[in-house]
Amino acid sequence: MWRRSFSATPGQLTKKKWDALVIGGGHNGLVAAAYLARGGLSVAVLERRHVIGGAAVTEEIVPGFKFSRCSYVQGLIRPCIISDLELGRHGLKLLKRSPASFTPCLDGRYLLLGPDQALNHSEISKFSRSDAEAYPRYEKQLERFGRFMDTLLDAAPPESLQGDSSFNDKLSNKLHKSAFWARCLRQAASLGQKDMVDFMDLLLAPASKVLNNWFESDVLKATLATDAVIGSTASVHTPGSGYVLLHHVMGESDGEHGIWSYVEGGMGSVSMAIANAAKEAGAQIFTNAEVSEVLTEDSSSVKGVLLADGTRVESSVILSNATPYRTFVELVPSNVLPEKFVSAIKNSDYSSATTKINMAVDKLPQFQCCNNTNHSGPGPEHFGTIHIGAETMDEVHTACHDAENGLPSRRPVIEMTIPSTLDNTISPPGKHVINLFIQYTPYKPSDGTWEDPVYREAFAQRCFKLIDEYAPGFSSSVISYDMLTPPDLEREIGLTGGNIFHGAMGLESLFLMRPVKGWSNYKSPLKGLYLCGSGAHPGGGVMGAPGRNAALVVLQDLK
């Protein structure tokens, strides 16, 4: 089902001028198409690959095993999108994970965490009684900060007007910005000064400082610290890395905060549900339709796109779900956009140190710290995210330091998930799908190249042998695997530099600074061209907010 074509004939694509075109059938592009179609526009989505979903995709690389090739858990998609598009009716089924986290230790101990507060207290007490008492307070504080952030996610930032504007436009913009900042001030006042100071500390400080101030147990701090560096090139000691700790509580499933889920059928089911909603609203989706150029009218406005096969598709409105670099540097002709704008896009940080390995295995890993006598079915340790290779924050930092020196981490930081423990639709009976999200792997290693099959295999085996230390015999269970290094993510999925967020999520690249200063409201210097992907506010993750927000801006502009 994952290779089905959504498109009809090329003739349907060229028979009319569309109200809007969406470049890229990733989840944000599909969300944008759904909202535009619901707003009454004729919309065509143009996807380069044979399958929709972008990085939220399910593919059967190994016969009988369906891999979520890039993203692998769901918790960020905005509740308003799930509700507005009725994604449950369109096939989205969330599988909640409990426990949600498992960290095995080489000394025979382990740490389980999840939504069960009694379990958390019991588990953390094995390492520190004071940490067990502090942990609920830590989560509650992050939840308060998460609610404050919620006010920023579901609307365009209060950007200044660009270009010539009428008096009414200027007045409307001023009122919008005043209302936005007034709402933020009310939210800040509701937090109180102490929480606001702690919030600023969280935004600016290294994750290691934040966690050291809360806890004493190395294994608890290391488990939580992985949230702060996920998908980035940062260390736990990097200033500003504390902000990403909020992802720990920003996850939400069916209204329950802090809960991350698997999706039945893999992450491609998220994209499929959104696509079904978009199609029901009237949008048309075309696969194998690679855009090679944005066509312009007198270098001032868009008039359509040129496909790689030479097909021209007309529209005066284009939303790009591609990365900012791909959109503004590679698709828009040179000398069309202001030099300062293009320079800012080029100088954005697209670096990545992330590799994803998707595996087919013939049995579950047996962790020696669990003394599990049931070797057939999954235990509590198998349901959530399994943290391998980092029992202290210093070990996370050391892995990062290797990559800073051009080397793949000698002891990689691995997040292992086994979605087939809850989803029996993605693997044959008795066998399992395992995802490994791995850091840190430089885009261009100094000791070899990812194009070399021997080099790739050596790194994969390094990861498998590391898991063997915690679960002896794991390597022998591997049937086959699919490996995506940063260059693979760039080539196959279209992620510039292999960056899973379409650009770094540092404080200098968020909110009014995303994708670049002065253009945070999804518009661009080229009239009719909008950005609707993760490179726009509020950023990466399977959230859908950039797509929804961009579509609402387009609909407002067309009024």
Secondary structure as GFF3:
##gff-version 3
##sequence-region A 1 559
A	DSSP	alpha_helix	10	14	.	.	.	ID=ss1
A	DSSP	beta_strand	20	23	.	.	.	ID=ss2
A	DSSP	alpha_helix	27	38	.	.	.	ID=ss3
A	DSSP	beta_strand	43	46	.	.	.	ID=ss4
A	DSSP	beta_strand	58	62	.	.	.	ID=ss5
A	DSSP	beta_strand	65	68	.	.	.	ID=ss6
A	DSSP	alpha_helix	79	84	.	.	.	ID=ss7
A	DSSP	beta_strand	94	96	.	.	.	ID=ss8
A	DSSP	beta_strand	101	104	.	.	.	ID=ss9
A	DSSP	beta_strand	110	113	.	.	.	ID=ss10
A	DSSP	alpha_helix	117	125	.	.	.	ID=ss11
A	DSSP	alpha_helix	129	153	.	.	.	ID=ss12
A	DSSP	alpha_helix	167	191	.	.	.	ID=ss13
A	DSSP	alpha_helix	193	204	.	.	.	ID=ss14
A	DSSP	alpha_helix	207	214	.	.	.	ID=ss15
A	DSSP	alpha_helix	218	229	.	.	.	ID=ss16
A	DSSP	three_ten_helix	241	246	.	.	.	ID=ss17
A	DSSP	alpha_helix	247	250	.	.	.	ID=ss18
A	DSSP	beta_strand	252	253	.	.	.	ID=ss19
A	DSSP	beta_strand	256	257	.	.	.	ID=ss20
A	DSSP	beta_strand	261	263	.	.	.	ID=ss21
A	DSSP	alpha_helix	268	281	.	.	.	ID=ss22
A	DSSP	beta_strand	284	286	.	.	.	ID=ss23
A	DSSP	beta_strand	291	297	.	.	.	ID=ss24
A	DSSP	beta_strand	301	307	.	.	.	ID=ss25
A	DSSP	beta_strand	312	314	.	.	.	ID=ss26
A	DSSP	beta_strand	318	320	.	.	.	ID=ss27
A	DSSP	alpha_helix	324	325	.	.	.	ID=ss28
A	DSSP	pi_helix	326	331	.	.	.	ID=ss29
A	DSSP	alpha_helix	339	346	.	.	.	ID=ss30
A	DSSP	beta_strand	354	361	.	.	.	ID=ss31
A	DSSP	three_ten_helix	368	370	.	.	.	ID=ss32
A	DSSP	alpha_helix	380	383	.	.	.	ID=ss33
A	DSSP	beta_strand	385	388	.	.	.	ID=ss34
A	DSSP	alpha_helix	393	404	.	.	.	ID=ss35
A	DSSP	beta_strand	413	417	.	.	.	ID=ss36
A	DSSP	three_ten_helix	419	421	.	.	.	ID=ss37
A	DSSP	beta_strand	432	439	.	.	.	ID=ss38
A	DSSP	alpha_helix	453	470	.	.	.	ID=ss39
A	DSSP	three_ten_helix	474	477	.	.	.	ID=ss40
A	DSSP	beta_strand	478	484	.	.	.	ID=ss41
A	DSSP	alpha_helix	486	488	.	.	.	ID=ss42
A	DSSP	pi_helix	489	493	.	.	.	ID=ss43
A	DSSP	three_ten_helix	496	498	.	.	.	ID=ss44
A	DSSP	three_ten_helix	507	509	.	.	.	ID=ss45
A	DSSP	three_ten_helix	511	513	.	.	.	ID=ss46
A	DSSP	beta_strand	529	531	.	.	.	ID=ss47
A	DSSP	alpha_helix	545	558	.	.	.	ID=ss48
###
